[in-house]
Amino acid sequence: MTSAAVKWVAGWAGAGVWAAGFVAFSTLAPHRIWGASAAVGYLGAALAAGLLRGPRARSVALGSALTGAVAVPFGYLLLTGEGQSEVGVIQRSAALLLHSGTPYLAEPQAVTDYNPYLPGMALFGIPAALLGDGSPVARLLGDARLWCAVVLLLCLVGGRAVLRRGGPGHVAAPGGSTVLAVLIASPLVAFPLCVSGVDLPLAGLCWLGLALAARGRGGAAGLALAAACALKWTALPAVAVAAALLAGSYGTRQALRCASAWSAGVVALVLPVALRSPGALVEQVFAFPTGQAEVATPAASPLPGRLLAELGPAGRYTAVLLLVCGGVAVAVSLVTRPPAGCVAAADRLAAGLCVAFLFAPAGRFGYFALPLLLVVWSRLATGVLPGARSQAGPRRRGGPPTTRPTALPQATHVARHVPAAALPGRR
């Protein structure tokens, strides 16, 4: 067996072990369903990678992974209506938005009564509100997870297409359809896509905004990031990163254009609901996720910020102080050393998000899928190393940086982020 085949087998086998862990340890039915199906799919992928040879091995392995980790559990969970509680929250918020003009309940009592998302997230539940659940087709087409997945795919492909159009310092990697399929089949995307889906459009829109900013399209980048910020306020750091990228590479005018478009988009998407139910929005979108509402948030993973907050007021203030210091450090880095391209911008945004998730008073390990997805896809979509200083020419205002990106070996540059056995390239 060649070394490339060993990597394929090890990567798919590792993904299978990860999936099997949900069957063994999770108490949530959707997690167990996904884990059982995905484990079989990844096992089949590992066997195909080890027993078959040539391009057929990659095709069969990838097909097995996509079938077991995406197609089967996704279809089953959508048809049966099983999923994490946020799927129901989104679909209920859409019905409320259509009937009352606000996606928030006036007096939430239980955890599932709270809607911790900004008004834009309710749009993903509108198909369910219009179609109902009276037939399998209606359940399939109405489920919010389907439309979250559609937006993610459109943004990933769209952002890559923006970079593919050329321009100094931005080179799209070959094999786009294959690497996209690898990403979708990996647990990083397949698991949230099947059981929840809510963070996927957020990640996709942030990526699209950064890709547009990397090509100097400030207005379009601002609109994409406005759409992201209309879903969850955790997308706000992406605006600062995109503005720094535009200012450093294309001049202040493009950064201001991005900020103006973003402001207009957020006002149009959020302000009408904010004016209609300001108290409910503040309580459910800001107080509840940070542990300040009357009902405790279920986001209680043992992260540093959460552990500090449990120590009392002193611990909470310490967590907030660390959060502020981390945010200031990232902000200073954007001013003193702005990102020079899409990959560098994704890395900087991921760093800021990780700091926020680590020291927030409430959080989940699953939140880290967002920065990890940005880091992985930015490399898969471009195939370049960020900030190759030794090959960079002087930066010039009003245009892209004169950096010649350093191409990564296709078979190794994402081995730490996606199943190594699923990497396209040499055998």
N, C-alpha and C positions, 0 to 999 in steps of 0.2 A: 504494500500500500504506500503510495507517495505521501510526502509531507503535506501536500495540499489536501489530499483525501482525509488524512488524519485530522486536520483542522476542521474540515466539514463535519466529520463524524463527532468530534469533540464538541463543536458548537451546538449542533442539533441535540446531542445527548444532554448537554448542559441545560438547554432550554426545556427539554423534557423533564429533567429533574426539578427544575423551577416550577413547571406546571403541576407536576405530581405533588409538590408541596402544598398546593391549594386543596387538593383532595384530602391530604393527610391532616392539615392543621386548620383550615378555614371552617368557620361555622355558618357561613353564608351560602345558601344554595346556588346562586348564580356563579360564585367563585368555584365551587366544587364541580359544577357542570362544565364550566370552561376548562378547569384543570384536567378533568378526566378526558375530555375530547382532545385538548391540545397535547397532552402527554402522548396519546396514541399517534397523533399527527407528527410530532417531533421524533418519536421513536421510528416511525416509518421513514422519515427524512434521514435519520442517522443510518438506518440500514441501507437505504438507496445510495447514500453517499459512500458507504463502505464497500458495497457489493457491485455496484455498477461502475462503468468507466466512461470517460469522455463527457461531452456536453449533455448527454442523456442523464447522467448522474445528477447534475445540477437541476435539470428540469424536473425530474421525478421527485427529487428531494424537496424542492421548493413547492411543487404541487401538493405533496403530502402535508407539508407544514401549513400551507394556506388552507387546505381542506379541513384539517383537524383543529387548527387554532383560530380560524376565522369563519369559514363558510358554514360549517356544521353548528358550532355553538351560537354564532350570530343569528342564523336562521331560526334555530330552536328557541333561543331566548326571546327573540322578537315575536315569534308566533304564539308563545305561551305567555308573554307579557312579564316574564321574570327579569329582574334587574335590580341594581342598587336603588336605594330610595330616591336619589336625585332625579332619576328618570321620571318618576311619578310627580316629583315637585315641579319639574319643568313643564310637564304636560298639564298639570293643574294650573300653573301660573299662566299658561297660554289661554286656557278657558276663562280665567278671571280677567285677563287683559281684554279679551273680546267682549265680555259681558259688562265689566265695570270700569274699564279704562286703566286699571292698575293690576299688576301681577302679584300683589301682596295682600294677604289676609289682614284685616284690620286688627284682630285680636288673636294671634297665634297662641296655642296652648301646648301642643306637643312639638317634638323635634321636627317631625315631618310637616308641620304647619309653617315652618320658617322657610323662606325662599332667600338663600344667601347670595343670589345672583342679581346683577344689574338687569334692567328691563330687556336688553337685547337678547338675553338667553331664552326668554319666553317665546321668541319667534320659532325656535326649533320644535316647540310643542304645538304650534298652530295646526299642522297636518292632523295630529291626533284629535284636536278639538273639533276639526271640521269633518273628519272621516268617521270618528267614533271607533268602537272595537267590535262591531257586529259581525265581521267576517275576517277570515285569515288575511285576505288582501288588505283590508283596512288596518288590521293590526300591524302588518308588515310595513306598509307605506306610511302609516301614521306615527310609528315609533320615533321618538326624538333621536335615538342613537343612529338611525339610518341617515338623518340629515346632518348630524354632527360629523359622521364619517364622510359624507359627500363634501362638506365644506373643507375638512382636513385635506382630502385628496386634491380638490381643486386648488387649494392654497399651496400645497407642496409642489404640484406640477406647475402651477402658475409662477411661483417664485423661481423655480428652476428655469422656466422658459425665459423669464426676464433676464436672468444672468446669462443664458445661452445666446442671447442676441449679440453678445460681444461687448467689446469695450476694454480699455486697458485695465489690467489687474483683476479681471473677472473671467474665469474660464470654467465652463461647465464640464463636469466629468462625463466620460462616455458610459454607455450601458444604463441609461436612465431608468428604463422600464424594469430592468432586473434589480437594480439597487432599491427601487421603490417597493417592489414586491418583497424583497428581503426585509425591508423595514416594516412593512405591514404584517408580515408573517411572524416577526419577532415578538416576544412577550411584551416588549416596550410599548407596542401599539395594539397588538391583537387583544391583550387582556382588557385594557380600558375601553377599547372599541366595542367589545362584546357586552361588558357588564355595566358600563356607565356612559362613557363618551363625552362627558361635559367639558373636559379639559382639552379635548382634541381640536375643536375649532379655535380655541384660544391660542394653542400652539401654532396652528396653521396660519392664522392671521398675523401673529407676531413674526413668524418667518417671512411671510409675504411682505410685511412692512419693512423688514430689514433688507430683503432682497431689492425692493424698490428703492430704498435709500442708498444702497450700494451702487445703484445705477444712476443716481442723481435725480430721481423723480420724487422730489420732496412732497408735492401735493398729493400724489397717489399714495405715497407712504403714510402720510398723515391720515388719509381716509381709511386705509387698511387698519391702522393702529386705533383709530376712533372706533371702528367696528369691534376690535378686540377689547377695548376698554368699556364698551357698552355691554360686554358679557360678564367680565369680572374685573374688579379694580386692581387685581394683581398684575394686570398688563401695563400698568402705568410706567414701570421702569423702562419698558421698551421704547416709550416716547423719548425719554432722555437719551437713550443709547442711539436711536436713529438720528436725533437732532445733532448729537456729537459727531456721528459719522458724516452727516451731510455738511456740517460746518467745517470739519477738518479736511474733507476731500473736495467739496464743491463750493464752499463759501457760505457766509452767513445768510445770504438771501434764500438759498435752498432750505436752510434750517428753519428760517422764519416762515417759509411757505409751508413746510411740514407742520409747524406748530399751529399756523392759522387753519389749515385744513383739518387738523385733529380737533381743534377747539370747536369749529363749526359742526363737525360730525358728532362730537359728544353732546353738544347742546341739542342738536336735532334728535338724537336717539334717546337721550336720558332725561333732559329737562322736562318734557311734558309729563312724564310719570312722576318725577321728583316734585313738581309743583302740585300734582294731584294728591299724592300721599307721601309727604316728606318724612313724617314721623316713622311710618312703617318702613320706608326705604332705609333710613338711618339705622333703625333697630335691627332689621333683618340682614342688611347687606354689610354693615360695619360692626355693630355691637355683637351680634350673634357669632360670627366667625372668629372674633377675637376673644370670646369667652366673657363678654360684658353684658349679655342679655339675661333675662330672668330664667330662661331654659338653657342648660349647659350644652355646649356644642359637642357632637360626637367625635370631633377631630381632636383626639387625645393621645396621639403617638408619643412615646417617651423621648421627645427631642429636647435639646438643651433649654429652649425658651419655655416649654411646657413644664419641665422639671423645676426650673427656677420659679415660675409663677406659682407652683404648688407650695412653695416655702412661705408664702404670705406676701404682704405688701413690699417688703424689702426685696424679695426675690423677683417680684413682678417688675419693680422699678429697675432692677439690675438687667433683666431681660430686655426691657424697653431701651435702656441705655446702650446695651450691646447692639441692639437692632439699629439704633440711630447711628452709632459709631461705624457699623458696617456699611450703612447706607451712605454716610458721608465719605467714607474711604472710596467706595465705588464712584460716587459723584466727582470726587477730586481726580480720580484716574481718568474720567471722561474728559475733564478739562485739560489736564496736563499731558495726557497721552491718548487722544481720541482714537477709536478703532479705525483701522485703515482699509477694511473690507468686510464682506458679509460674514466670513468665518470669525474674524476677530470681534465683530459686533455681537454675534451669537454667543461667543465665549463670555464676553463682558456682561451681557444680559443674563446668561446662565449663572454667572458668579453672583450678581446682585440678587437674583431670585433665590439662590441657595442660602445666602445670608439671611434673607427675609424669612425663609421657611425654617431655618435652624433656630432663630431667636424669637420668632413670633410666640406669643403666649399660648397659642393653640395651633395644632397642625397635624399633618399626616405624612407618613413616609411616602405615600403615593403622590404627593405633590411634586416630588423630585423628578417624576417622569417628564414634566414640562421642560425644565432646563436640560435634562438629558436628551430629550427628543430634539431640541434646538441644536445642541452640540453635534449630535450624530448626523442629522440630516444636512446641516450646513456643510459637513465634510463629504457626505455622500453625493450631494448635489454639485459640489464644486471640485472636489478632488485636489484641493490646494492647501498648503500650510499657511496660516495667517501670520502676518507680520514678519516676513522673511527679510530682516533688516539688511543682511549682507547683499541682497540683490535689489534693494529698493533705491530708486532715484529720489531726488528731492520732491517734496510735496508741493503742489502748485495750487493756489487759490483759484476757485472758479472752475475747477476740472478735477477728474479723478486722480488718485495718486499714481505716480509713475512706477508702480511696483510690478515687477514680473513675478507672478506667483510660482512657488516651488511645487511641482507636481508630486503627488504621493504615489508610491507603488500601489497599484489598484488592488492587489490581493492582501495588503496589510494595513491600510490606513484607517480602517474602522474596526480592527479586530477586537479592540477593547469595548466596543459599544454594541455590536450586534453579534449574533451567533457566528463564531468564526467559520463554522462549517458551512454557513450559507453565503460566504463571500463569493461574488463572481470573479472570474479572472483565471489565472493559470492553474493548471493541474499538474 
